[in-house]
C-alpha cells in the first residue's frame, strides 16, 4: 500500500454486538495482501484480536492508532492471504472511505 492509498474506515460503534465481528471479518477477507482498513470501536476489542490470532495467525498486523477513552482506532492489515481456520463470514463489507 503506498502513501497515496486511502485507507477505508469501518466504524462499528453503533452496530449491535452480534453484527460487529462478522462484518469486521468480512472486510478483512476482502482485502488484498498489503491492504488495510481502520476499525473504529467504542471499546478495546481484545476478544476480536484473540479471534484474529486464532483464525489468521501471522497473516495480519494489528496497530492501535487511538486507545480510548471514548473510541479505539485499530489499523488492521492483511499481510498474506491464507484460508480461514474458522466459521464462514458474510461476503459483504460496509467499509466507508
C-alpha positions as a Markdown table, in Angstrom:
| # | Residue | x | y | z |
|---|---|---|---|---|
| 1 | Unk | 0.0 | 0.0 | 0.0 |
| 2 | Unk | 1.5 | 3.3 | -1.0 |
| 3 | Unk | 1.1 | 6.6 | 0.9 |
| 4 | Unk | -1.5 | 7.9 | -1.6 |
| 5 | Unk | -3.8 | 4.9 | -1.0 |
| 6 | Unk | -6.8 | 5.9 | 1.0 |
| 7 | Unk | -7.4 | 3.6 | 3.9 |
| 8 | Unk | -11.0 | 2.6 | 4.5 |
| 9 | Unk | -12.7 | 3.2 | 7.9 |
| 10 | Unk | -15.1 | 0.7 | 9.4 |
| 11 | Unk | -17.0 | 2.3 | 12.3 |
| 12 | Unk | -18.8 | -0.3 | 14.3 |
| 13 | Unk | -19.7 | 1.8 | 17.3 |
| 14 | Unk | -23.4 | 1.9 | 16.6 |
| 15 | Unk | -23.8 | -1.7 | 15.5 |
| 16 | Unk | -25.3 | -4.4 | 17.7 |
| 17 | Unk | -22.5 | -6.6 | 19.2 |
| 18 | Unk | -23.8 | -9.7 | 17.3 |
| 19 | Unk | -23.1 | -7.9 | 13.9 |
| 20 | Unk | -19.6 | -6.5 | 14.7 |
| 21 | Unk | -17.3 | -9.5 | 14.3 |
| 22 | Unk | -18.9 | -10.9 | 11.2 |
| 23 | Unk | -18.7 | -7.5 | 9.4 |
| 24 | Unk | -15.1 | -6.9 | 10.5 |
| 25 | Unk | -14.0 | -10.3 | 9.3 |
| 26 | Unk | -15.9 | -9.8 | 6.0 |
| 27 | Unk | -14.0 | -6.6 | 5.5 |
| 28 | Unk | -10.7 | -8.3 | 6.3 |
| 29 | Unk | -11.4 | -11.1 | 3.9 |
| 30 | Unk | -12.0 | -8.6 | 1.0 |
| 31 | Unk | -8.6 | -7.0 | 1.5 |
| 32 | Unk | -5.7 | -7.8 | -0.9 |
| 33 | Unk | -2.3 | -8.6 | 0.6 |
| 34 | Unk | -0.8 | -5.4 | 1.9 |
| 35 | Unk | -4.1 | -3.6 | 2.2 |
| 36 | Unk | -5.6 | -2.3 | 5.4 |
| 37 | Unk | -8.7 | -0.8 | 7.0 |
| 38 | Unk | -9.1 | 1.2 | 10.2 |
| 39 | Unk | -11.5 | -0.2 | 12.7 |
| 40 | Unk | -13.3 | 2.4 | 14.9 |
| 41 | Unk | -14.9 | 1.0 | 18.0 |
| 42 | Unk | -16.3 | 2.2 | 21.3 |
| 43 | Unk | -14.2 | -0.2 | 23.4 |
| 44 | Unk | -10.9 | -2.0 | 23.2 |
| 45 | Unk | -11.7 | -5.1 | 21.0 |
| 46 | Unk | -9.4 | -7.6 | 22.8 |
| 47 | Unk | -11.7 | -10.5 | 22.1 |
| 48 | Unk | -11.6 | -9.6 | 18.4 |
| 49 | Unk | -7.8 | -9.6 | 18.5 |
| 50 | Unk | -7.9 | -13.0 | 20.1 |
| 51 | Unk | -10.2 | -14.2 | 17.3 |
| 52 | Unk | -7.8 | -12.8 | 14.6 |
| 53 | Unk | -5.0 | -14.7 | 16.3 |
| 54 | Unk | -7.0 | -17.9 | 16.1 |
| 55 | Unk | -8.2 | -17.5 | 12.6 |
| 56 | Unk | -5.2 | -15.8 | 10.9 |
| 57 | Unk | -2.1 | -16.4 | 12.8 |
| 58 | Unk | 0.9 | -14.4 | 11.4 |
| 59 | Unk | -1.3 | -13.3 | 8.5 |
| 60 | Unk | -2.3 | -9.8 | 9.7 |
| 61 | Unk | -1.0 | -6.8 | 11.5 |
| 62 | Unk | -2.8 | -5.0 | 14.4 |
| 63 | Unk | -1.8 | -1.5 | 15.1 |
| 64 | Unk | -3.5 | 0.7 | 17.7 |
| 65 | Unk | -3.9 | 4.3 | 16.4 |
| 66 | Unk | -6.1 | 5.5 | 19.3 |
| 67 | Unk | -6.7 | 3.9 | 22.7 |
| 68 | Unk | -9.8 | 5.4 | 24.2 |
| 69 | Unk | -11.3 | 6.5 | 26.4 |
| 70 | Unk | -14.2 | 7.3 | 24.1 |
| 71 | Unk | -13.0 | 5.5 | 20.9 |
| 72 | Unk | -10.4 | 3.0 | 19.8 |
| 73 | Unk | -9.0 | 3.0 | 16.3 |
| 74 | Unk | -7.0 | 0.0 | 15.1 |
| 75 | Unk | -5.3 | -0.4 | 11.7 |
| 76 | Unk | -5.8 | -4.0 | 10.5 |
| 77 | Unk | -3.5 | -5.0 | 7.6 |
| 78 | Unk | -3.6 | -8.3 | 5.7 |
| 79 | Unk | 0.0 | -9.4 | 5.5 |
| 80 | Unk | -0.7 | -12.5 | 3.5 |
| 81 | Unk | -3.7 | -14.5 | 2.3 |
| 82 | Unk | -4.5 | -17.8 | 3.9 |
| 83 | Unk | -7.5 | -20.0 | 4.2 |
| 84 | Unk | -9.7 | -19.3 | 7.2 |
| 85 | Unk | -9.4 | -21.8 | 10.0 |
| 86 | Unk | -12.9 | -21.0 | 11.5 |
| 87 | Unk | -16.5 | -20.4 | 10.5 |
| 88 | Unk | -17.6 | -18.6 | 7.4 |
| 89 | Unk | -18.1 | -14.9 | 7.4 |
| 90 | Unk | -20.5 | -12.8 | 5.4 |
| 91 | Unk | -19.3 | -11.7 | 1.9 |
| 92 | Unk | -20.4 | -8.0 | 2.2 |
| 93 | Unk | -18.3 | -5.3 | 3.8 |
| 94 | Unk | -19.7 | -1.9 | 4.7 |
| 95 | Unk | -16.3 | -0.1 | 4.9 |
| 96 | Unk | -16.6 | 3.6 | 4.1 |
| 97 | Unk | -13.8 | 5.6 | 2.5 |
